[in-house]
């Protein structure tokens, strides 16, 4: 999903082969899950740095070592890779271990909603419209989980994230309207957007209802879904920036991509449940 110059992706099988062939002093393995997850089982030798505090500890990690991140499913570790690359570390030395600890244990995540992958062969008109759909779905998602927060301290952050999605949609609309005939006003377009971004085609409201009806789904799972939305948006805007070429549009999409990275950090803070 993420651009090649951000970081590398590697399976646990490939990581184990790397570890077998490498000296211990050449790499670091960082578990970005929460402490209770780490205590219940972790990769031998892994250093625990939960994603919600990773930004404060990245400078402590040696720059000359290969850096491997993993989490429960591969979502939080993908965000960790983005954060590490943004700090100026050599992207060729940053790895996201895909599949997470579940794949390390030989488990799968059956039933956990996975977001669709955009077809980047679509024209700009369709991609921009999909981007507005994505932003509206994200807004609805954050509004939905307000009723289920485990700690009141999270509400302000969630409300901030929800409002930001509308602002992003307005920015996207400003470019969409330039390449379609007789565009309707933003408010009219936004009103009719489905905000339906799941591969199954189900409305997001139905999916979130199903999530909370499942006793095995945790707050961490819900935030991983939020992080998936932010990652997908980040990837879309990076791709759109590349496709538009140098100029005002490219700068706008890169700016939104940068804001999506800030959203990932905000969403990661929602994992701080004591």
C-alpha positions as CSV (number, residue, x, y, z in Angstrom):
1,X,0.0,0.0,0.0
2,X,2.5,2.6,1.2
3,X,5.1,4.1,-1.2
4,X,8.3,2.2,-1.5
5,X,10.4,5.2,-0.3
6,X,8.6,5.2,3.0
7,X,9.8,1.9,4.4
8,X,9.9,-1.8,3.6
9,X,7.4,-4.5,4.3
10,X,8.5,-8.0,5.4
11,X,6.6,-11.2,6.6
12,X,7.4,-12.9,9.8
13,X,8.9,-15.8,7.9
14,X,11.2,-13.4,6.0
15,X,12.1,-11.7,9.3
16,X,13.0,-15.0,10.9
17,X,15.3,-15.7,8.0
18,X,16.9,-12.3,8.3
19,X,17.4,-12.8,12.0
20,X,19.0,-16.2,11.4
21,X,21.5,-14.7,9.0
22,X,22.2,-11.5,10.9
23,X,24.3,-10.5,14.0
24,X,22.2,-9.4,16.9
25,X,23.9,-6.0,17.0
26,X,22.6,-5.2,13.5
27,X,18.9,-4.8,14.2
28,X,16.2,-3.8,16.7
29,X,12.7,-5.4,17.0
30,X,10.1,-3.0,18.4
31,X,6.6,-4.2,19.6
32,X,4.3,-1.2,19.3
33,X,1.3,-2.9,21.0
34,X,0.1,-2.0,24.5
35,X,1.8,-3.4,27.6
36,X,-1.0,-5.9,28.4
37,X,-0.7,-7.3,24.9
38,X,3.1,-7.6,25.2
39,X,2.8,-9.3,28.6
40,X,0.5,-11.9,27.2
41,X,3.1,-12.9,24.5
42,X,5.7,-11.3,22.3
43,X,8.5,-11.9,19.9
44,X,11.6,-12.9,21.9
45,X,14.0,-10.0,22.2
46,X,11.4,-7.4,21.2
47,X,11.5,-4.0,22.8
48,X,8.1,-2.6,23.9
49,X,7.3,0.9,22.8
50,X,3.5,1.4,22.4
51,X,2.5,3.3,19.4
52,X,0.9,6.1,21.4
53,X,4.3,7.0,22.9
54,X,6.6,5.9,20.0
55,X,7.2,9.5,18.8
56,X,8.8,10.4,22.1
57,X,11.2,7.4,21.9
58,X,12.2,7.3,18.3
59,X,15.4,9.4,18.9
60,X,16.5,6.7,21.4
61,X,16.6,4.0,18.7
62,X,20.1,3.7,17.0
63,X,20.1,5.1,13.5
64,X,22.7,2.5,12.3
65,X,20.5,-0.5,13.0
66,X,17.8,-2.1,10.9
67,X,14.5,-1.3,12.6
68,X,11.6,-3.9,12.6
69,X,8.1,-2.9,13.9
70,X,5.3,-5.3,14.6
71,X,1.9,-5.2,16.3
72,X,-1.2,-7.3,16.5
73,X,-2.3,-7.2,12.9
74,X,0.2,-5.1,11.0
75,X,-1.8,-1.8,11.2
76,X,-0.1,-0.1,14.1
77,X,3.3,-1.2,12.9
78,X,2.6,0.4,9.5
79,X,1.9,3.7,11.2
80,X,5.1,3.2,13.2
81,X,7.0,2.8,9.9
82,X,5.5,6.0,8.6
83,X,6.4,7.8,11.8
84,X,10.0,6.5,11.7
85,X,10.5,7.5,8.1
86,X,9.1,11.0,8.8
87,X,11.7,11.5,11.5
88,X,14.4,11.3,8.8
89,X,15.6,7.8,9.4
90,X,16.9,5.8,6.4
91,X,13.8,4.2,4.9
92,X,15.9,1.3,3.7
93,X,16.5,0.4,7.3
94,X,12.8,0.5,8.4
95,X,10.6,-2.6,8.2
96,X,7.0,-3.2,8.9
97,X,6.4,-6.9,9.7
98,X,3.1,-7.6,8.0
99,X,0.4,-9.7,9.5
100,X,1.4,-8.8,13.0
101,X,1.8,-11.1,16.1
102,X,-1.3,-13.0,14.9
103,X,0.7,-14.3,11.9
104,X,3.7,-15.0,14.2
105,X,1.4,-17.3,16.2
106,X,-0.1,-18.8,13.1
107,X,-3.5,-17.1,13.6
108,X,-5.7,-15.1,11.2
109,X,-8.0,-12.2,11.7
110,X,-11.2,-13.7,10.3
111,X,-14.1,-11.4,10.5
112,X,-12.1,-8.2,11.1
113,X,-13.2,-5.6,8.5
114,X,-10.5,-4.9,5.9
115,X,-10.7,-1.7,3.8
116,X,-10.9,-1.9,0.1
117,X,-7.9,-1.1,-2.1
118,X,-8.4,1.8,-4.4
119,X,-8.0,1.1,-8.1
120,X,-5.4,3.7,-9.1
121,X,-6.1,3.0,-12.8
122,X,-9.3,5.0,-12.4
123,X,-9.3,8.6,-13.7
124,X,-8.8,11.5,-11.4
125,X,-12.5,12.3,-11.4
126,X,-13.4,9.0,-9.9
127,X,-10.4,8.9,-7.5
128,X,-11.3,12.3,-6.1
129,X,-14.9,11.3,-5.6
130,X,-13.7,8.2,-3.8
131,X,-11.5,10.4,-1.7
132,X,-14.5,12.4,-0.6
133,X,-16.4,9.2,0.2
134,X,-13.4,8.1,2.3
135,X,-13.4,11.4,4.3
136,X,-17.1,11.2,5.0
137,X,-16.9,7.6,6.1
138,X,-14.0,8.5,8.4
139,X,-16.2,11.4,9.8
140,X,-19.0,8.9,10.5
141,X,-16.7,6.4,12.0
142,X,-15.3,8.8,14.5
143,X,-18.8,10.1,15.4
144,X,-20.0,6.6,15.9
145,X,-17.2,5.6,18.3
146,X,-17.9,8.6,20.5
147,X,-20.6,6.6,22.2
148,X,-18.3,3.8,23.0
149,X,-15.1,5.5,24.3
150,X,-13.6,3.7,27.3
151,X,-12.4,7.0,28.8
152,X,-13.9,10.5,28.5
153,X,-10.4,12.0,27.9
154,X,-10.6,10.7,24.4
155,X,-13.7,12.5,23.3
156,X,-12.0,15.8,22.4
157,X,-9.5,14.0,20.2
158,X,-12.2,12.0,18.4
159,X,-14.3,15.1,17.8
160,X,-11.3,16.9,16.4
161,X,-10.6,14.0,14.0
162,X,-14.2,14.0,12.8
163,X,-14.3,17.7,12.0
164,X,-11.0,17.5,10.2
165,X,-12.4,14.9,7.8
166,X,-15.0,17.4,6.6
167,X,-12.3,20.0,6.0
168,X,-10.3,17.5,4.0
169,X,-13.4,16.7,1.9
170,X,-13.8,20.4,1.1
171,X,-10.2,20.6,-0.1
172,X,-10.7,17.6,-2.3
173,X,-13.9,19.0,-3.7
174,X,-12.1,22.2,-4.7
175,X,-10.0,20.1,-7.2
176,X,-12.8,17.7,-8.2
177,X,-15.1,20.6,-9.3
178,X,-12.4,21.8,-11.7
179,X,-12.5,18.6,-13.8
180,X,-16.2,17.9,-13.9
181,X,-19.0,19.7,-15.8
182,X,-21.6,21.7,-13.9
183,X,-20.5,20.6,-10.4
184,X,-23.0,20.9,-7.6
185,X,-22.2,22.9,-4.4
186,X,-20.0,21.0,-1.9
187,X,-22.9,20.8,0.6
188,X,-25.1,19.0,-1.9
189,X,-22.4,16.6,-2.9
190,X,-21.3,15.8,0.6
191,X,-25.0,15.2,1.6
192,X,-25.4,12.4,-0.9
193,X,-22.0,10.7,-0.4
194,X,-22.5,7.2,1.0
195,X,-19.3,7.2,3.1
196,X,-19.2,3.5,2.3
197,X,-15.5,2.3,2.1
198,X,-15.7,-1.3,3.1
199,X,-14.9,-4.1,0.6
200,X,-18.2,-5.8,1.4
201,X,-20.1,-2.8,0.3
202,X,-21.9,-2.6,3.7
203,X,-22.7,0.9,5.1
204,X,-20.2,1.9,7.7
205,X,-23.0,2.2,10.3
206,X,-23.8,-1.5,9.9
207,X,-20.2,-2.6,10.1
208,X,-19.6,-0.6,13.3
209,X,-22.7,-2.1,14.9
210,X,-21.5,-5.5,14.0
211,X,-18.1,-4.7,15.5
212,X,-19.5,-3.8,18.9
213,X,-21.9,-6.8,18.9
214,X,-18.8,-9.0,18.7
215,X,-17.6,-9.7,22.2
216,X,-14.1,-10.5,20.9
217,X,-13.6,-7.0,19.3
218,X,-11.7,-4.7,21.6
219,X,-11.1,-0.9,21.7
220,X,-7.7,-1.6,20.2
221,X,-9.3,-3.4,17.3
222,X,-11.6,-0.3,16.7
223,X,-8.6,2.1,16.8
224,X,-6.7,-0.2,14.4
225,X,-9.6,0.2,12.0
226,X,-9.4,4.0,12.4
227,X,-5.7,3.8,11.7
228,X,-6.4,1.7,8.6
229,X,-8.7,4.5,7.3
230,X,-6.0,7.1,7.9
231,X,-3.3,4.9,6.2
232,X,-5.5,4.4,3.2
233,X,-6.2,8.1,2.9
234,X,-2.5,8.9,3.3
235,X,-1.7,6.5,0.5
236,X,-4.4,7.9,-1.8
237,X,-3.2,11.5,-1.4
238,X,0.4,10.5,-2.0
239,X,-0.6,8.8,-5.1
240,X,-2.7,11.7,-6.3
241,X,0.1,14.1,-5.7
242,X,2.4,12.0,-7.8
243,X,-0.2,11.8,-10.6
244,X,-0.9,15.5,-10.7
245,X,2.7,16.5,-11.2
246,X,4.4,19.6,-9.8
247,X,2.2,22.6,-9.1
248,X,-0.6,23.8,-6.8
249,X,-2.6,20.5,-6.9
250,X,0.4,18.4,-6.0
251,X,1.3,20.7,-3.1
252,X,-2.3,20.5,-1.9
253,X,-2.4,16.7,-1.9
254,X,1.0,16.4,-0.2
255,X,-0.3,18.8,2.4
256,X,-3.3,16.6,3.1
257,X,-1.1,13.5,3.2
258,X,1.0,15.3,5.8
259,X,-2.2,16.0,7.8
260,X,-3.2,12.4,7.6
261,X,0.1,11.4,9.2
262,X,-0.8,13.9,12.0
263,X,-4.1,12.1,12.3
264,X,-2.4,8.8,12.7
265,X,-0.5,10.1,15.7
266,X,-3.7,11.5,17.2
267,X,-5.5,8.2,16.7
268,X,-2.6,6.4,18.2
269,X,-3.1,8.4,21.4
270,X,-6.6,6.8,21.7
271,X,-4.8,3.5,22.5
272,X,-3.7,4.9,25.9
273,X,-6.3,3.0,28.0
274,X,-5.2,2.3,31.5
